Amino acid sequence: MLRHGLRNLSSMSLKTLETLNFDNAALADLPVDNSKNNVPRQVPNACFARVAPTPLASPSTVVYSTKAMELIDLPKSELDRPDFPSYLCGSKEIPGADYAAHCYCGHQFGYFSGQLGDGATMYVGEVVNSKNERWEIQFKGAGKTPFFTERRWTEGTTE
């Protein structure tokens, strides 16, 4: 298990939201639909579809984990920035991020059901920290995607 105490922060290479070390290997290694046609549709032969998150008018931070942010070398001062909520909800693009919806598929009732929705979240990118550890950043509920299903939206969930 990774543990960082406050005393260890000085040994970390602290970053800002603008200087995170992104290396988005998943999008380089897995099939991606690059059409940017962000309407609900079948997306054949792709794990991801490039999309932009739906901006929020007045985002606010409810809670954050300093321990989790330390894993990507972000100090508390970055979390307290007035624009932090805008970056973490997708209203403001994080430099180096490569936004993509992640297809959710699987078996239901004993059969492979194919594309079920976007329950696996929106991929933001992968950050490699000062210890050479790779951490994936994801948004949950970042808006409609090609994998969106109207049924789930009307039921009050956004996968």
C-alpha positions in Angstrom: 0.0 0.0 0.0 1.3 3.5 -0.8 1.6 5.9 2.0 2.7 9.5 1.9 2.9 11.5 5.1 3.1 15.3 5.1 6.8 14.9 6.0 7.4 13.2 2.7 5.9 16.0 0.5 9.3 17.7 0.3 10.8 14.7 -1.4 8.1 14.7 -4.1 8.3 16.6 -7.3 5.2 18.8 -6.7 3.1 19.6 -9.7 0.4 22.0 -10.7 -2.7 21.1 -12.6 -1.0 22.6 -15.7 2.2 20.6 -15.2 0.9 17.1 -14.5 3.0 14.4 -16.3 0.4 12.8 -18.6 1.3 9.7 -20.6 -2.0 8.4 -22.0 -1.0 4.9 -22.9 -4.5 3.4 -22.9 -5.6 5.5 -25.8 -2.3 4.6 -27.6 -2.7 0.9 -27.0 -6.5 0.2 -27.3 -9.0 0.8 -30.1 -10.4 4.4 -30.1 -13.3 5.8 -32.1 -12.0 9.2 -33.2 -15.1 10.5 -35.0 -16.1 12.9 -32.1 -19.7 12.3 -33.2 -21.0 12.7 -29.6 -24.5 11.4 -30.0 -25.8 8.1 -28.6 -24.9 5.4 -31.1 -23.3 2.0 -31.5 -19.5 2.3 -31.5 -18.2 -0.9 -33.1 -14.6 -2.2 -32.6 -13.6 0.5 -30.0 -13.0 0.6 -26.3 -13.0 4.4 -26.2 -14.6 7.2 -28.1 -13.1 10.7 -28.0 -15.5 13.2 -26.4 -15.4 16.4 -24.4 -16.9 16.6 -20.9 -20.1 18.6 -20.6 -19.2 21.8 -18.8 -20.9 22.8 -15.6 -22.0 26.4 -14.9 -20.9 26.7 -11.3 -18.9 23.7 -10.1 -17.9 23.5 -6.5 -15.7 21.1 -4.5 -17.5 19.1 -1.9 -14.7 16.9 -0.6 -11.3 15.8 -1.8 -8.6 13.4 -0.7 -5.2 15.0 -0.2 -3.7 11.5 -0.1 -5.2 10.6 -3.5 -3.9 13.9 -5.0 -0.4 13.3 -3.6 -0.3 10.1 -5.7 -0.2 12.3 -8.8 2.1 14.8 -7.0 -0.5 17.5 -6.5 0.0 19.5 -3.3 -2.9 20.8 -1.2 -2.3 24.3 -2.5 -3.6 23.1 -5.9 -6.7 21.6 -4.4 -7.6 25.0 -2.8 -7.3 26.9 -6.1 -10.6 28.7 -7.0 -10.5 27.0 -10.4 -9.9 23.5 -9.0 -13.5 22.4 -9.3 -13.6 23.6 -13.0 -10.7 21.4 -13.8 -12.0 18.3 -11.9 -15.5 18.4 -13.4 -14.3 18.9 -17.0 -15.4 22.5 -17.4 -11.8 23.5 -17.8 -9.4 21.3 -19.8 -6.4 19.9 -17.9 -3.4 20.4 -20.1 -2.1 17.0 -21.3 -5.5 15.3 -20.7 -7.0 13.3 -23.5 -10.7 12.9 -22.8 -12.5 9.8 -24.0 -15.7 7.9 -23.0 -15.0 4.3 -22.0 -17.4 1.7 -23.3 -19.0 -0.6 -20.8 -20.0 -4.0 -22.1 -20.5 -7.5 -20.8 -22.7 -10.5 -20.2 -26.3 -10.3 -19.1 -28.6 -13.3 -18.5 -26.0 -15.7 -19.8 -25.3 -13.9 -23.1 -22.8 -11.3 -24.3 -24.8 -8.1 -24.5 -22.3 -5.9 -26.3 -22.3 -2.2 -25.7 -24.3 -1.4 -22.5 -23.4 2.2 -21.8 -20.6 4.3 -20.3 -20.6 2.9 -16.8 -16.9 2.7 -16.7 -16.6 6.6 -16.6 -14.8 9.1 -18.8 -11.1 8.6 -19.2 -9.2 11.8 -18.6 -5.7 10.5 -18.9 -2.8 8.7 -17.1 -0.4 10.6 -14.9 3.1 9.3 -14.2 4.2 10.6 -10.8 7.7 11.3 -9.5 8.0 7.7 -8.4 7.3 6.5 -11.9 3.9 5.2 -10.8 1.0 5.4 -13.3 -2.4 6.6 -12.1 -5.5 6.9 -14.3 -7.8 9.9 -13.8 -11.5 9.5 -14.5 -14.6 11.6 -14.4 -17.9 10.1 -13.3 -21.0 11.6 -14.8 -19.3 13.9 -17.2 -22.2 14.1 -19.6 -23.7 12.3 -22.5 -21.4 10.2 -24.6 -21.8 7.9 -27.7 -22.3 5.1 -25.2 -25.1 6.9 -23.4 -28.5 5.1 -23.0 -31.7 7.1 -22.5 -33.1 4.5 -20.2 -30.4 5.0 -17.7 -30.7 8.8 -17.9 -34.4 8.7 -17.2 -33.9 6.3 -14.3 -31.7 9.0 -12.6 -28.3 7.4 -13.2 -25.7 8.4 -15.7 -23.6 5.2 -15.6 
